[in-house]
Amino acid sequence: MTERASCRRCIMNRVVDPLITFDRSGLCNHCSRYDALISSRVFTGQEGKDKIAALVATIKAAGKGRDYDCLIGVSGGVDSTYVAYLAKKLGLRPLAVHLDNGWNSELAVMNIERVLKKLDIDLMTYVIDWEEFRDLQMAFLKASTPDGEIPTDHAINALLWQQALKHRIKYIISGMNFATEALSVPHWAYGHSDWRYIRDVHRRFGTRKLKTYPHFGLPYLGYLNFLRGVRTVSILNYVDYNKQEVMQTIQDDLGWVYYGGKHYESIYTRFFQGYILPRKFSIDKRYGHLSDLINSGQLSREAALREIQQPPYPEALLAQDMDFVLKKFQISQAEFDALMALPTRSFRDFKNQYNRIELLKKLVTKLRARGLYPK
């Protein structure tokens, strides 16, 4: 590998991201983007304490007289668990919302139940129509794009906004943390806000009507934001967020149990990220996760390089998950192998709203930089 084939700071390189670029010092575009945006996305120290106090006061005022003043999505994972912990610690009255898409691990369910009981937070669970959802996930496998997790991500956001309107709640508290989740590679995964893309994939490869699948389009987002004033706040961007310290806190205070990998509270996520992405698309999302930890000062580059050498999937667990996935999808090993052998495609091979969504992201970034939109 040549000197400029790998970033001098993080572990991203031309193999995992063929479109990566480097400046004269050898810094990659992902690190440059991180440096450019971190100040507009994250508050730290006393400034963070002051800003979060003001934010909490605003949320409480907006929710006065109602049963709940904010919504939180819960999955049983690290970030959403800490959001629940932090919300209660700050004196907020959240309603927890969970999307049951049929792929929860037993550990994730246990974490959700234990944590919310400990924190005395009400839970609303939406059980998705499995036949519809299976058809949509299978459509993405047939489409042969690396975006197989998009159906879940899209439905979660749609469900949160639906509940916000139902309960007249102005604030949705997200578990996104820019400091440890900044890296974005469009060809790794795209479309969690693009209903046009999802719908076109299903139109071409689905077999059932999506009668109950939670979804939204860009006009709906405009209605929520500008007419109803619903705001999504990434509250973890207002605190000094250290992943290892947070995990220790929720383990000690809430009895939370670690599940072994980023977003691995879902069996399908574990299988998709640990097997399908690296085997079929040569995408290992650990490069992005570890690079974010390097940029946030929570991991050294040397430690990240050692960790990335470890296999992404223990063989015994892979065999167990493979059997479970085939049974859930009602397909044979041969049928799955045929799906894996399909030529790969991109979201650009389908109808999409990529350009519009990118313009909206840039607008929101400018508004955040001017303090006109929550972090």
Kinemage of the C-alpha trace (Angstrom):
@kinemage 1
@onewidth
@group {chain A} dominant
@subgroup {mainchain}
@vectorlist {calphas} color= white
{ca met a 1} P 0.000 0.000 0.000
{ca thr a 2} L 1.458 3.367 -1.004
{ca glu a 3} L 1.927 6.198 1.453
{ca arg a 4} L -1.163 8.084 0.289
{ca ala a 5} L -3.341 4.955 0.092
{ca ser a 6} L -4.108 5.230 3.808
{ca cys a 7} L -4.903 8.198 6.039
{ca arg a 8} L -2.153 9.336 8.363
{ca arg a 9} L -4.635 9.869 11.240
{ca cys a 10} L -7.493 7.366 10.943
{ca ile a 11} L -7.532 3.878 9.381
{ca met a 12} L -9.610 4.649 6.287
{ca asn a 13} L -7.891 3.712 3.024
{ca arg a 14} L -8.433 3.237 -0.711
{ca val a 15} L -9.414 -0.412 -0.300
{ca val a 16} L -12.412 0.254 1.956
{ca asp a 17} L -13.282 3.561 0.263
{ca pro a 18} L -12.085 3.812 -3.364
{ca leu a 19} L -13.308 7.426 -3.526
{ca ile a 20} L -11.211 8.580 -0.573
{ca thr a 21} L -9.039 11.662 -1.123
{ca phe a 22} L -6.044 13.062 0.750
{ca asp a 23} L -4.632 16.528 1.269
{ca arg a 24} L -0.939 17.330 0.976
{ca ser a 25} L -0.300 16.284 4.562
{ca gly a 26} L -1.869 12.845 4.028
{ca leu a 27} L -5.106 13.620 5.890
{ca cys a 28} L -8.165 11.987 4.323
{ca asn a 29} L -11.395 13.745 3.371
{ca his a 30} L -13.239 11.996 6.225
{ca cys a 31} L -10.906 13.471 8.824
{ca ser a 32} L -11.030 16.880 7.135
{ca arg a 33} L -14.831 16.767 7.225
{ca tyr a 34} L -14.713 15.773 10.891
{ca asp a 35} L -12.472 18.727 11.723
{ca ala a 36} L -14.656 21.134 9.744
{ca leu a 37} L -17.955 20.091 11.332
{ca ile a 38} L -17.119 19.081 14.902
{ca ser a 39} L -17.446 22.610 16.323
{ca ser a 40} L -20.864 23.092 14.729
{ca arg a 41} L -22.132 19.716 15.919
{ca val a 42} L -20.711 19.204 19.419
{ca phe a 43} L -20.635 21.253 22.620
{ca thr a 44} L -18.133 20.329 25.319
{ca gly a 45} L -17.159 21.355 28.837
{ca gln a 46} L -18.966 24.252 30.503
{ca glu a 47} L -20.438 25.424 27.217
{ca gly a 48} L -22.097 22.036 26.841
{ca lys a 49} L -23.494 22.204 30.376
{ca asp a 50} L -24.929 25.660 29.772
{ca lys a 51} L -26.410 24.712 26.404
{ca ile a 52} L -27.989 21.495 27.659
{ca ala a 53} L -29.524 23.321 30.639
{ca ala a 54} L -31.136 25.796 28.245
{ca leu a 55} L -32.277 22.981 25.955
{ca val a 56} L -33.846 21.029 28.824
{ca ala a 57} L -35.717 24.146 29.968
{ca thr a 58} L -37.067 24.610 26.436
{ca ile a 59} L -38.175 20.970 26.195
{ca lys a 60} L -39.886 21.111 29.590
{ca ala a 61} L -41.722 24.313 28.657
{ca ala a 62} L -42.900 22.843 25.337
{ca gly a 63} L -44.214 19.726 27.111
{ca lys a 64} L -45.895 21.450 30.028
{ca gly a 65} L -49.334 20.003 30.773
{ca arg a 66} L -48.740 16.853 28.710
{ca asp a 67} L -47.945 13.316 29.811
{ca tyr a 68} L -44.558 13.413 28.087
{ca asp a 69} L -42.248 16.226 27.039
{ca cys a 70} L -40.040 14.247 24.653
{ca leu a 71} L -39.691 11.006 22.711
{ca ile a 72} L -36.735 8.627 22.716
{ca gly a 73} L -36.138 5.642 20.488
{ca val a 74} L -34.834 2.563 22.288
{ca ser a 75} L -33.103 -0.490 20.817
{ca gly a 76} L -31.257 -1.957 23.784
{ca gly a 77} L -27.967 -0.557 22.452
{ca val a 78} L -25.400 1.701 24.109
{ca asp a 79} L -26.435 5.072 22.727
{ca ser a 80} L -30.208 4.766 23.110
{ca thr a 81} L -29.781 3.355 26.622
{ca tyr a 82} L -27.605 6.296 27.642
{ca val a 83} L -30.114 8.732 26.121
{ca ala a 84} L -32.805 7.230 28.367
{ca tyr a 85} L -30.469 7.448 31.373
{ca leu a 86} L -29.504 11.037 30.605
{ca ala a 87} L -33.073 12.165 29.903
{ca lys a 88} L -34.249 10.996 33.328
{ca lys a 89} L -31.161 12.429 35.017
{ca leu a 90} L -31.978 15.811 33.470
{ca gly a 91} L -35.545 15.673 34.773
{ca leu a 92} L -37.270 15.087 31.432
{ca arg a 93} L -40.409 12.979 31.008
{ca pro a 94} L -39.727 10.798 27.959
{ca leu a 95} L -41.925 8.264 26.221
{ca ala a 96} L -39.755 5.421 24.897
{ca val a 97} L -40.595 4.079 21.429
{ca his a 98} L -39.359 0.748 20.112
{ca leu a 99} L -39.743 -0.777 16.653
{ca asp a 100} L -39.974 -4.567 16.836
{ca asn a 101} L -38.959 -5.633 13.332
{ca gly a 102} L -38.699 -9.320 14.178
{ca trp a 103} L -34.916 -9.359 14.578
{ca asn a 104} L -34.405 -8.419 18.245
{ca ser a 105} L -31.889 -10.504 20.127
{ca glu a 106} L -33.019 -11.819 23.517
{ca leu a 107} L -30.311 -9.680 25.104
{ca ala a 108} L -31.671 -6.512 23.467
{ca val a 109} L -35.190 -7.225 24.746
{ca met a 110} L -33.836 -7.886 28.219
{ca asn a 111} L -31.824 -4.652 28.161
{ca ile a 112} L -34.850 -2.602 27.117
{ca glu a 113} L -37.127 -4.085 29.765
{ca arg a 114} L -34.554 -3.847 32.560
{ca val a 115} L -33.412 -0.305 31.766
{ca leu a 116} L -36.864 1.228 31.323
{ca lys a 117} L -38.164 -0.428 34.476
{ca lys a 118} L -35.179 0.867 36.420
{ca leu a 119} L -35.701 4.384 35.044
{ca asp a 120} L -39.521 4.263 35.285
{ca ile a 121} L -40.036 5.208 31.624
{ca asp a 122} L -43.187 4.237 29.708
{ca leu a 123} L -42.675 2.158 26.566
{ca met a 124} L -44.618 2.103 23.304
{ca thr a 125} L -43.683 -0.854 21.067
{ca tyr a 126} L -44.732 -1.084 17.428
{ca val a 127} L -44.649 -4.640 16.082
{ca ile a 128} L -44.157 -4.408 12.349
{ca asp a 129} L -46.132 -6.628 9.977
{ca trp a 130} L -43.566 -9.366 9.449
{ca glu a 131} L -44.795 -10.557 6.039
{ca glu a 132} L -44.619 -7.018 4.658
{ca phe a 133} L -41.261 -6.336 6.233
{ca arg a 134} L -39.750 -9.645 5.138
{ca asp a 135} L -40.834 -8.850 1.591
{ca leu a 136} L -39.161 -5.424 1.770
{ca gln a 137} L -35.911 -6.798 3.203
{ca met a 138} L -35.871 -9.526 0.564
{ca ala a 139} L -36.421 -6.863 -2.094
{ca phe a 140} L -33.247 -5.130 -0.954
{ca leu a 141} L -31.308 -8.395 -1.076
{ca lys a 142} L -32.571 -8.915 -4.633
{ca ala a 143} L -31.733 -5.311 -5.504
{ca ser a 144} L -28.170 -6.215 -4.525
{ca thr a 145} L -27.292 -2.860 -2.941
{ca pro a 146} L -25.390 -2.478 0.361
{ca asp a 147} L -28.403 -0.713 1.899
{ca gly a 148} L -30.174 -3.690 3.445
{ca glu a 149} L -30.561 -1.970 6.818
{ca ile a 150} L -32.415 1.007 5.341
{ca pro a 151} L -35.927 -0.496 5.764
{ca thr a 152} L -35.436 -0.599 9.536
{ca asp a 153} L -33.811 2.831 9.838
{ca his a 154} L -36.546 4.468 7.773
{ca ala a 155} L -39.360 2.821 9.722
{ca ile a 156} L -37.867 3.858 13.079
{ca asn a 157} L -37.745 7.521 12.062
{ca ala a 158} L -41.262 7.374 10.623
{ca leu a 159} L -42.581 5.778 13.811
{ca leu a 160} L -40.989 8.443 16.021
{ca trp a 161} L -42.505 11.264 13.985
{ca gln a 162} L -45.912 9.582 13.975
{ca gln a 163} L -45.815 9.316 17.758
{ca ala a 164} L -44.640 12.911 18.090
{ca leu a 165} L -47.729 14.086 16.237
{ca lys a 166} L -50.037 11.715 18.098
{ca his a 167} L -48.881 12.878 21.536
{ca arg a 168} L -48.259 16.499 20.472
{ca ile a 169} L -44.599 16.226 21.459
{ca lys a 170} L -42.224 18.832 20.049
{ca tyr a 171} L -38.894 17.137 20.762
{ca ile a 172} L -37.469 13.799 19.695
{ca ile a 173} L -34.190 13.003 21.432
{ca ser a 174} L -31.855 11.090 19.151
{ca gly a 175} L -29.042 8.764 20.193
{ca met a 176} L -26.796 10.009 17.399
{ca asn a 177} L -23.431 11.301 18.601
{ca phe a 178} L -21.388 13.133 15.987
{ca ala a 179} L -18.068 12.702 17.787
{ca thr a 180} L -18.244 8.899 17.475
{ca glu a 181} L -20.568 8.549 14.447
{ca ala a 182} L -19.396 11.206 12.019
{ca leu a 183} L -17.967 9.192 9.165
{ca ser a 184} L -20.252 9.011 6.147
{ca val a 185} L -19.618 7.015 2.977
{ca pro a 186} L -22.681 7.181 0.675
{ca his a 187} L -21.863 3.994 -1.209
{ca trp a 188} L -21.683 2.078 2.102
{ca ala a 189} L -25.269 2.866 2.988
{ca tyr a 190} L -27.755 5.411 1.726
{ca gly a 191} L -31.449 6.111 1.860
{ca his a 192} L -32.822 6.118 5.404
{ca ser a 193} L -34.681 9.351 4.535
{ca asp a 194} L -35.328 8.549 0.872
{ca trp a 195} L -38.771 7.013 0.487
{ca arg a 196} L -38.547 7.341 -3.292
{ca tyr a 197} L -35.521 5.023 -3.313
{ca ile a 198} L -37.082 2.506 -0.925
{ca arg a 199} L -40.323 2.498 -2.876
{ca asp a 200} L -38.542 1.942 -6.212
{ca val a 201} L -36.549 -1.000 -4.835
{ca his a 202} L -39.771 -2.562 -3.566
{ca arg a 203} L -41.634 -1.792 -6.790
{ca arg a 204} L -39.026 -3.676 -8.781
{ca phe a 205} L -38.367 -6.603 -6.449
{ca gly a 206} L -41.171 -6.804 -3.879
{ca thr a 207} L -44.238 -9.024 -4.101
{ca arg a 208} L -46.595 -7.623 -1.422
{ca lys a 209} L -48.198 -4.245 -0.858
{ca leu a 210} L -46.712 -2.208 1.996
{ca lys a 211} L -50.026 -1.398 3.646
{ca thr a 212} L -48.829 -0.800 7.218
{ca tyr a 213} L -45.090 -0.140 6.850
{ca pro a 214} L -44.243 3.189 8.603
{ca his a 215} L -42.774 5.608 6.064
{ca phe a 216} L -42.393 9.293 5.200
{ca gly a 217} L -41.446 11.564 2.321
{ca leu a 218} L -39.724 14.944 2.120
{ca pro a 219} L -43.021 16.937 2.136
{ca tyr a 220} L -43.914 15.222 5.417
{ca leu a 221} L -40.564 16.277 6.882
{ca gly a 222} L -41.284 19.850 5.852
{ca tyr a 223} L -44.716 19.690 7.478
{ca leu a 224} L -43.244 18.317 10.715
{ca asn a 225} L -40.420 20.819 10.943
{ca phe a 226} L -41.919 24.041 9.647
{ca leu a 227} L -45.630 23.750 10.385
{ca arg a 228} L -45.696 21.562 13.494
{ca gly a 229} L -42.311 22.614 14.888
{ca val a 230} L -41.135 19.092 15.710
{ca arg a 231} L -37.393 19.008 16.352
{ca thr a 232} L -34.925 16.139 16.580
{ca val a 233} L -32.181 16.840 19.109
{ca ser a 234} L -28.984 14.809 19.361
{ca ile a 235} L -28.565 15.329 23.077
{ca leu a 236} L -25.328 13.336 23.206
{ca asn a 237} L -23.731 16.179 21.232
{ca tyr a 238} L -24.204 18.385 24.305
{ca val a 239} L -22.162 16.211 26.675
{ca asp a 240} L -18.595 14.920 26.847
{ca tyr a 241} L -19.386 11.523 25.363
{ca asn a 242} L -16.837 8.763 25.925
{ca lys a 243} L -18.091 5.394 24.689
{ca gln a 244} L -16.209 3.221 27.201
{ca glu a 245} L -17.164 5.414 30.160
{ca val a 246} L -20.802 5.430 29.047
{ca met a 247} L -20.854 1.633 28.755
{ca gln a 248} L -19.440 1.325 32.253
{ca thr a 249} L -22.038 3.758 33.619
{ca ile a 250} L -25.056 1.974 32.169
{ca gln a 251} L -23.672 -1.388 33.240
{ca asp a 252} L -23.133 -0.231 36.819
{ca asp a 253} L -26.263 1.900 37.249
{ca leu a 254} L -28.810 0.115 35.069
{ca gly a 255} L -27.648 -3.506 34.804
{ca trp a 256} L -27.239 -3.165 31.038
{ca val a 257} L -25.382 -6.026 29.314
{ca tyr a 258} L -23.062 -5.609 26.306
{ca tyr a 259} L -24.018 -7.512 23.130
{ca gly a 260} L -20.648 -7.635 21.351
{ca gly a 261} L -20.529 -5.007 18.568
{ca lys a 262} L -21.887 -1.699 17.277
{ca his a 263} L -25.640 -2.105 16.616
{ca tyr a 264} L -25.348 -5.863 17.204
{ca glu a 265} L -28.429 -5.772 19.444
{ca ser a 266} L -30.223 -6.774 16.223
{ca ile a 267} L -29.538 -10.233 14.814
{ca tyr a 268} L -30.014 -9.071 11.237
{ca thr a 269} L -27.748 -6.050 11.724
{ca arg a 270} L -25.100 -8.348 13.138
{ca phe a 271} L -25.467 -10.693 10.171
{ca phe a 272} L -25.669 -7.959 7.546
{ca gln a 273} L -22.709 -5.945 8.833
{ca gly a 274} L -20.633 -8.918 9.890
{ca tyr a 275} L -21.186 -11.194 6.896
{ca ile a 276} L -23.103 -9.773 3.907
{ca leu a 277} L -21.345 -6.404 3.689
{ca pro a 278} L -17.744 -7.666 3.893
{ca arg a 279} L -18.323 -10.848 1.848
{ca lys a 280} L -20.380 -9.356 -0.975
{ca phe a 281} L -19.563 -5.641 -1.016
{ca ser a 282} L -16.068 -5.571 0.566
{ca ile a 283} L -17.441 -3.116 3.141
{ca asp a 284} L -16.277 -3.393 6.728
{ca lys a 285} L -18.045 -0.729 8.763
{ca arg a 286} L -15.618 -1.246 11.612
{ca tyr a 287} L -13.186 0.972 9.683
{ca gly a 288} L -15.613 3.860 10.045
{ca his a 289} L -16.508 3.150 13.677
{ca leu a 290} L -12.866 2.857 14.728
{ca ser a 291} L -11.832 5.925 12.732
{ca asp a 292} L -14.458 8.006 14.532
{ca leu a 293} L -13.090 6.832 17.873
{ca ile a 294} L -9.619 7.874 16.735
{ca asn a 295} L -10.837 11.328 15.718
{ca ser a 296} L -12.666 11.772 19.021
{ca gly a 297} L -9.507 10.908 20.947
{ca gln a 298} L -10.962 7.713 22.436
{ca leu a 299} L -8.711 5.233 20.622
{ca ser a 300} L -5.191 5.285 19.209
{ca arg a 301} L -4.548 4.498 15.557
{ca glu a 302} L -2.310 1.613 16.604
{ca ala a 303} L -5.048 0.074 18.765
{ca ala a 304} L -7.548 0.474 15.926
{ca leu a 305} L -5.228 -1.281 13.482
{ca arg a 306} L -4.854 -4.182 15.930
{ca glu a 307} L -8.618 -4.432 16.414
{ca ile a 308} L -9.415 -4.384 12.703
{ca gln a 309} L -7.262 -7.496 12.284
{ca gln a 310} L -9.704 -9.479 14.403
{ca pro a 311} L -12.376 -11.416 12.467
{ca pro a 312} L -15.681 -9.538 12.327
{ca tyr a 313} L -17.770 -12.617 13.083
{ca pro a 314} L -17.021 -15.593 15.377
{ca glu a 315} L -17.555 -18.780 13.337
{ca ala a 316} L -19.935 -20.440 15.800
{ca leu a 317} L -22.139 -17.334 16.008
{ca leu a 318} L -22.115 -16.940 12.225
{ca ala a 319} L -23.360 -20.499 11.759
{ca gln a 320} L -26.105 -19.926 14.319
{ca asp a 321} L -27.179 -16.635 12.747
{ca met a 322} L -27.047 -18.012 9.214
{ca asp a 323} L -29.469 -20.773 10.172
{ca phe a 324} L -31.771 -18.256 11.880
{ca val a 325} L -31.752 -15.821 8.929
{ca leu a 326} L -32.556 -18.529 6.382
{ca lys a 327} L -35.481 -19.763 8.464
{ca lys a 328} L -36.826 -16.223 9.025
{ca phe a 329} L -36.655 -15.434 5.316
{ca gln a 330} L -37.959 -18.900 4.391
{ca ile a 331} L -35.205 -19.489 1.858
{ca ser a 332} L -32.661 -22.252 1.339
{ca gln a 333} L -28.890 -21.957 1.549
{ca ala a 334} L -28.759 -22.275 -2.240
{ca glu a 335} L -31.234 -19.419 -2.685
{ca phe a 336} L -29.246 -17.239 -0.295
{ca asp a 337} L -26.000 -18.073 -2.100
{ca ala a 338} L -27.658 -17.065 -5.378
{ca leu a 339} L -28.589 -13.687 -3.860
{ca met a 340} L -25.016 -13.219 -2.669
{ca ala a 341} L -23.758 -13.978 -6.192
{ca leu a 342} L -25.889 -11.296 -7.877
{ca pro a 343} L -23.946 -8.408 -9.446
{ca thr a 344} L -23.776 -5.498 -7.026
{ca arg a 345} L -25.740 -2.311 -7.613
{ca ser a 346} L -25.876 1.178 -6.110
{ca phe a 347} L -28.761 3.342 -4.962
{ca arg a 348} L -27.996 5.378 -8.086
{ca asp a 349} L -29.397 2.491 -10.145
{ca phe a 350} L -32.815 3.287 -8.695
{ca lys a 351} L -35.033 6.338 -8.473
{ca asn a 352} L -33.849 8.483 -5.597
{ca gln a 353} L -33.753 11.983 -4.110
{ca tyr a 354} L -30.070 12.094 -3.283
{ca asn a 355} L -29.463 15.635 -4.573
{ca arg a 356} L -32.439 17.097 -2.703
{ca ile a 357} L -31.508 15.344 0.521
{ca glu a 358} L -27.903 16.558 0.250
{ca leu a 359} L -29.158 20.135 -0.191
{ca leu a 360} L -31.346 19.757 2.905
{ca lys a 361} L -28.382 18.435 4.894
{ca lys a 362} L -26.271 21.434 3.867
{ca leu a 363} L -29.096 23.792 4.855
{ca val a 364} L -29.434 22.186 8.273
{ca thr a 365} L -25.647 22.324 8.745
{ca lys a 366} L -25.693 26.080 8.067
{ca leu a 367} L -28.618 26.560 10.452
{ca arg a 368} L -26.778 24.598 13.158
{ca ala a 369} L -23.641 26.691 12.668
{ca arg a 370} L -25.731 29.830 13.275
{ca gly a 371} L -27.484 28.362 16.283
{ca leu a 372} L -30.848 28.257 14.499
{ca tyr a 373} L -31.300 24.473 14.656
{ca pro a 374} L -30.556 22.023 17.498
{ca lys a 375} L -27.385 19.986 17.416
